[in-house]
Amino acid sequence: MTRSSSIQHALNPARWRPQRQAIALTTLALFVGIIMGALYLSQAATAATLGRELERLIIQRQTIEQQNEQLRAEIASLRSVPHLQNRARELGFQPITADRLEYIVIPGYAPRADMIDRTVAVAPAAPQITPVPVYDETFTGWLQAQFDAFTRQLRQFTEGS
């Protein structure tokens, strides 16, 4: 065997074909792994962001509920009988006595029975039906949302660094 034929035999493309296929499959598996990892990281970051936002909203709700309770207590104290009596005295009103009480008679007036009983019939409120949102998300829309979230996070990371 001559020197040129041994070089041609070593560089024979048929010998390298199985190795190229293995390298191509390994590279493909690596890219698929990277894509799956990026999607997982995007989902995890989105879930963490939503968790922080939910925590902030819960704290805000608790603060507003506390303010509402404080306002209810203040309203209750302002509606108390002693407070209303003091306020009426400040405005110049005086307690009524039997000798100062006057009744006005209106000829031909007949009060209704429901006015005498002081009960008023109220129709029950119809329950409000909230429509269920229509689910119309496609795979490409979901994939675009994931990509947008990933790029937004990447932008925040690079701006923060």
Summary of the structure (lengths in Angstrom):
residues: 161
radius of gyration: 40.5
end to end distance: 62.9
largest distance: 141.9
contacts: 243
relative contact order: 0.05
helix: 71%
strand: 0%
